[in-house]
Structure formats: structure tokens, C-alpha cells
Amino acid sequence: MISNRKIFITGGAGFIGSTLVGRLVEDNEIVIYDNFSRNALKDKPFHNHRNLKQIQGDVLDFDSLKQAMQGAEYVIHCAAIAGIDTVIKSPVTTMRVNMIGSANTLEVAASLHKCERVVCFSTSEVFGQYGFRSKELDSTVMGKVGETRWTYAVSKLAEEHLAISYHKEKGLRTTVVRPFNIYGPGQVGEGALRKFIQLALNDEPIEIHGDGTQIRAWCYVDDMVDGVLMALTHPNAVGESFNIGNSRAVTTIFGLANTVVRILRSRSQILFSRKDYADVELRVPSVEKSRKLLGFEAKVDLDEGILRTADFYRKYPSEHSLTIALTPRRPRQAHPEPSASGLHRSRGNLVG
Ligand SMILES: NC(=O)c1ccc[n+]([C@@H]2O[C@H](COP(=O)([O-])OP(=O)(O)OC[C@H]3O[C@@H](n4cnc5c(N)ncnc54)[C@H](O)[C@@H]3O)[C@@H](O)[C@H]2O)c1
């Protein structure tokens, strides 16, 4: 485990960033830089830790970012616009934050006196609508122009190319991680599993967009953090991209909803509504490269991860009730049918 280092985390108040803070803060000096458009950190017991400094700032503000990052030995760049609802509402901000914010972060990191490593967050979305056992060197897919969802993947792909190019051209020790559908305690944005769990705990109907056959691999956040820390410290990681996911925790969305209901002994009904956006139908990673080069192995299976996540939302029901508020009670239905009001509800993010 890394210790006695100064670690700078953009987006450190977010879901994954704040989980990383929890793992590192006892033994390191942590600076988080976040505009606090989301804030999972405030619920964490360590949010006032003596080793943690919180700076409110925007990654689009180069000068402020530069000032904040001074003295950092390790940089973890989590800040981004993520979550399909947010992306579809604000594609311009998505592209600006994810591309220009990442360019700023890399440029400042390259100017630091001693920067041991920069870890950048890409996404499994770069594999497009169908990805089975996707490997890091498989071709990436950008989707058609004008389909707003793909602005996220394109912006993340630009970040990824830039990160690897900074290594090749300027010798900056960069590494890229591609998370595959991360879930767990404290998820703040959209998130299908978070939403299903919260609804199931309240015996509220669980709504699935489309016929529920979309396939995903679900990775518990502690496993993701393990992968990031390996990417941060392992000598083999420099100049490389890594899939981080749980290739054993694979299920359809309908299967996922049923699993949540079964494990939490919920009385929630499962309903279907029209899907009005481009979606990823199949996404399962190959984690062979992460296993071989980093020694990464996801450890938390889906049932256990759901139980641990549910414990968190039982403990903090009100602070995290946004998604429930977005899903009104409606007549129940057993079969997929179009729903006009579905156009206005949260999509329950399957972005990853
Ligand atoms: N959670 C997943 O399943 C998943 C999957 C693939 C990729 N990722 C990537 O992992 C990273 C972390 O994801 P997360 O789930 O923790 O997301 P999150 O939304 O919880 O965290 C992102 C953080 O960035 C901050 N932020 C947004 N815009 C900013 C700006 N302009 N300046 C400074 N801070 C800003 C937000 O306030 C938030 O705290 C992101 O880069 C995301 O794209 C996540």
C-alpha cells in the first residue's frame, strides 16, 4: 500500500474518488479538487480527516487547477461528467469537462517537479454497443454523430489518447483505467443498481427501460479501488490502459432486478417501459491484461455486493433518495409496453 505521499484527486468528492480517499487518507496527504456538483464525500466518516484537504475548483480552470496541484506526487483524475441522464442533458459540458478538463490535468501534471504517476479514468463505453470479453487493444467504437449518448465515450476516448500520448511524447508516467459498471455504497449520480436497491428496500416498483435483455458485468467499488491502486503503483502500468471489472458478475438487467428483489427479500414489482435512447446491449470485459500485468482480480460477487450496498442505503436513506423521488408510483404491468411518461424519468444509468 502506498504511504507518506501527496496524492491529488480530481473529482475526489465523487463516488469512486471518495472511496479512494477512504483507502488512502490514513497513510497519505490527500488533496481533492472538485466543483462539488456531486458530493459523496460528505457522508463518509473521514470527510474531516486531518490528512484531507478539500479544494473547490473546476478542472476547466487551468490556473486554479495548477495552483491546487502543486507538490503532488501522484495524480488521480476522476473528475468528469458521467451518467447518461446528465450526459444527455449537457453534451457540451460533457465534452468540455471530459476533454478540456483532462487536457488541463495532464498539462499541469507534466509541469510538476516530481510526478510519479497520473491515473486517468476512461470508460467501458469506448467498446460501443456490443462488447464481449473486450480486450484493451480491441478497436474502440465511437457511435454515430448526433446520438448524444456517445459524446461521453468520445470525450473519454480523447482523454485516453491524450493520456497515453503524454507518456509517449512527454515522458509523463500515465496509466488509464476503464471501469466496467461500478456500483457500491455512496454512489451519488445515476446508477441502475443503486436505483434498483433503493427501490427494493422500499418495496417500490422497479422500472426497466426496454425488454431487460441488456447485459452488463457489475464490479463492486472496492474491487475498482484495488485496480486503481495497482494502476497507481505498479511499474508495469505506465503507458498502458486497463479494463477494470468483474467478468464473473454478468447478468441481464431483468436478471439484475430479480436478483436484487430476491436477495433483499423485497416485494417490489418489476415493470418495463419504453427505451428512448441509444443503449449498450452487451458489455463484458476481458480482464486478462489487468490480471497478468497488475495481479488484479475482482473479489466481491454480485450477491455480496448488493447486500453491502443495501446496508449503506439502509443507513443513509434520506440523503440518497433522489432516484426514488424521480420514480413515481404508477399502475403495475407485467410486460414490456411503451410508456409515454418514461420519456421524463431517470434512465437508471447503465453507462459504465
Ligand atoms: N461509476 C462507473 O460505473 C464508471 C464507469 C466508467 C467510467 N467511470 C469514470 O470514473 C470516474 C469517476 O466516476 P464516479 O462514478 O465516481 O462519478 P461521480 O460523478 O460520482 O464523480 C465525478 C466527480 O467529478 C466532479 N466534477 C464534475 N465536473 C467537474 C469539474 N468541471 N471540475 C471539477 N470536478 C468536477 C463531480 O462533482 C464528482 O464529484 C469518472 O471519470 C467516470 O467517467 C465511472
The ligand as a Gaussian input file, in Angstrom:
#p B3LYP/6-31G(d) Opt

LIG

0 1
 N      -19.108000       4.626000     -11.885000
 C      -18.928000       3.951000     -13.002000
 O      -19.545000       2.894000     -13.240000
 C      -17.965000       4.446000     -14.047000
 C      -17.842000       3.711000     -15.228000
 C      -16.964000       4.161000     -16.210000
 C      -16.186000       5.278000     -16.002000
 N      -16.319000       5.975000     -14.836000
 C      -15.475000       7.171000     -14.669000
 O      -14.897000       7.119000     -13.380000
 C      -14.739000       8.453000     -12.867000
 C      -15.410000       8.569000     -11.507000
 O      -16.779000       8.184000     -11.666000
 P      -17.822000       8.278000     -10.480000
 O      -18.795000       7.178000     -10.685000
 O      -17.109000       8.426000      -9.203000
 O      -18.554000       9.638000     -10.900000
 P      -19.071000      10.847000      -9.958000
 O      -19.971000      11.647000     -10.815000
 O      -19.570000      10.317000      -8.674000
 O      -17.715000      11.658000      -9.682000
 C      -17.242000      12.657000     -10.551000
 C      -16.810000      13.845000      -9.716000
 O      -16.329000      14.869000     -10.590000
 C      -16.781000      16.117000     -10.111000
 N      -16.804000      17.067000     -11.237000
 C      -17.658000      17.101000     -12.283000
 N      -17.351000      18.120000     -13.095000
 C      -16.265000      18.737000     -12.560000
 C      -15.486000      19.851000     -12.947000
 N      -15.765000      20.549000     -14.065000
 N      -14.431000      20.197000     -12.167000
 C      -14.150000      19.522000     -11.033000
 N      -14.861000      18.455000     -10.607000
 C      -15.905000      18.075000     -11.373000
 C      -18.170000      15.833000      -9.545000
 O      -18.567000      16.816000      -8.594000
 C      -17.967000      14.469000      -8.914000
 O      -17.605000      14.592000      -7.551000
 C      -15.333000       9.388000     -13.920000
 O      -14.278000       9.865000     -14.715000
 C      -16.245000       8.481000     -14.725000
 O      -16.407000       8.941000     -16.043000
 C      -17.184000       5.590000     -13.855000

